[in-house]
């Protein structure tokens, strides 16, 4: 199946599905904002640890994900770059597809939520894997082939419409995509100002150092460090392997964190923010978060190796010390950023 992209659509490698998809949409509409700047402006970096009954444990590095009381990264980054972002959901696959095709016919690519496990071009090492928080851009359509062209982090992929519908309507928890799509209004677009950068940093400092519950931020890291050695008592052998593989996916670049649990991307945001804000101390913080990202990358690799070990339960305690070290390093790094923004938490 060969499908051409919309006229003027450019595809390039990206790091994180949400900011990468936004970067594709922004570039198509001639608004030059980097993926890292979108992540930082959207208050997109945090930490959370969740383990709900019947589901694999979740170690997330993203923040501002649109939960209750949150604007969501897409809208927050849009507001700070002069772009009005609207989010839509429907229980009807027909309505979702009709809206998609209408927007493509009008010459606009469309950012949609999908379950990674249903995308035919992704490979999870032979394992069945589902995550409905993934986002791609649909940037072309061929009615004769009943297919669309999808821009993902690694390039362009033709996908049958029926397959896309399955990915958009997946019911797998904890993040079913719910036939979600976004629209963007660039009529008031602008580049971010120093105030935007400082506000965004402050909004990431607060939940990391003073979270509403202990599952989030630095407290969440310490909770994960204490909880992981007990996974063996809570899961079967197969569930444990999947839990470890799942953790690897969310920390590593494979899962769309840009590697280092989003900390490499955040480091690059801080370097760019230093120029916008005229604050050289942000360069020191950028270097600090790059070192922290190296630590997260090592932890991610540990999860991968543990998932493949003959007896993965025997080594679970080995990750607690590295996670506690990362928690200490992050607490210090976020406190320094807090002091720069006038917050001492």
C-alpha positions, -999 to +999 in steps of 0.1 A: +000+000+000+015+034-011-002+066+001+010+101-005+010+126+024-009+159+022+008+186+002+034+204+024+035+177+051+070+170+063+079+139+083+109+137+106+121+115+135+107+125+169+111+114+205+077+114+223+044+106+206+025+136+220+051+163+215+063+146+183+028+147+168+024+183+179+057+191+163+044+176+130+012+196+132+031+228+142+056+224+113+028+218+088+012+251+100+046+270+099+050+274+136+086+265+144+086+253+181+109+224+190+095+192+204+115+197+236+101+232+240+066+219+236+073+193+263+086+218+288+061+245+280+033+219+285+045+211+320+050+176+306+077+161+330+068+144+363+068+110+378+040+087+390+038+051+402+005+032+400-004-004+405-041-011+401-055-046+407-055-067+375-032-043+357+006-041+352+024-016+375+029+018+358+060+040+362+053+072+343+076+101+336+050+123+320+030+150+338+000+171+329-017+142+312-052+157+314-064+140+346-090+158+368-078+193+375-052+193+347-053+212+315-033+187+296+001+191+279-014+198+245-036+227+257-010+241+280+018+241+254-007+255+229-017+284+252+020+293+257+026+293+219-006+311+209-023+280+196-059+271+206-062+233+210-094+214+213-099+178+222-128+156+210-139+121+219-168+099+207-181+064+214-189+061+177-162+047+154-182+060+124-183+095+137-146+094+145-137+082+110-161+107+093-145+136+112-110+123+103-118+120+066-134+154+066-104+171+081-080+153+057-102+164+028-099+200+040-061+196+038-053+193+075-034+164+092-051+150+123-036+141+156-054+110+170-050+086+200-044+049+193-035+017+210+001+009+201-006-028+201-029-026+171-004-007+149+010-032+123+043-015+120+053-017+157+071-047+170+072-057+207+095-087+205+067-111+198+048-102+230+012-089+229+013-054+242-013-027+246-010+009+255-038+033+244-020+065+254-001+066+221-007+094+197+000+097+159-007+121+131-029+109+102-015+128+072-028+112+041-058+092+027-065+069-003-101+060-007-094+034-034-071+015-010-092+022+021-061+033+038-044+062+055-009+074+060+003+077+096+032+098+109+048+082+140+081+088+158+101+068+132+085+080+100+055+074+077+034+042+076+004+032+055-024+017+077-057+002+066-086+023+078-102-007+095-069-013+114-068+024+124-104+022+136-095-008+158-065+010+173-086+041+180-114+022+196-094-002+218-109-009+252-076-020+269-069-003+302-055+018+318-056+043+289-082+033+263-079+059+234-116+065+232-116+077+195-099+109+206-086+136+182-074+171+185-078+203+165-054+233+163-061+269+156-029+288+146-044+322+139-028+337+170+004+318+170+035+333+187+068+322+201+071+316+239+083+344+261+104+343+293+073+344+315+060+313+297+092+294+304+093+303+341+057+295+347+061+261+329+091+252+351+073+262+382+043+240+373+067+210+370+086+218+403+054+218+424+041+182+418+077+168+419+084+183+453+050+188+469+026+163+452-010+159+463-005+122+469+026+100+476+024+082+442+036+113+424+069+131+422+100+123+443+077+106+469+064+084+441+100+074+431+106+063+467+073+045+468+083+026+436+117+017+451+099+002+481+072-015+461+091-033+433+108-059+455+072-071+465+060-076+429+068-113+432+041-118+458+015-099+438+019-115+403+024-148+385+057-154+368+043-144+334+027-112+349+060-103+365+079-106+332+053-084+316+055-059+344+092-056+341+090-053+303+063-027+307+085-007+330+114-009+305+090+004+277+080+035+297+116+044+307+133+037+274+131+055+240+112+025+227+081+036+246+084+072+235+101+089+265+130+100+243+151+078+267+159+085+303+123+088+313+118+121+295+148+136+314+170+139+282+142+159+265+137+180+296+175+187+297+173+200+261+143+221+270+162+237+298+191+246+274+167+262+250+148+279+279+181+294+291+182+314+259+145+324+260+147+335+297+182+349+296+192+328+326+225+310+324+218+290+356+193+269+336+223+256+316+237+241+349+203+225+355+202+211+320+236+194+326+222+181+359+191+165+343+212+150+316+232+131+343+199+121+359+187+108+325+218+086+323+207+071+356+172+065+343+185+049+311+205+025+333+174+016+353+154+011+321+181-013+308+179-032+342+142-037+337+147-051+303+174-075+315+153-085+345+124-093+322+146-118+304+163-134+334+156-171+342+143-161+377+133-124+375+118-124+410+152-131+425+167-098+415+139-073+422+156-059+452+186-048+430+167-018+416+157-002+448+190+015+456+193+030+421+158+043+423+164+059+457+196+075+444+176+089+415+150+102+439+177+120+459+192+135+427+159+146+414+149+162+447+180+183+447+177+192+410+140+202+413+148+223+444+174+243+425+148+250+398+123+259+424+147+284+439+151+300+405+114+303+400+109+318+435+095+286+450+111+270+480+092+238+487 
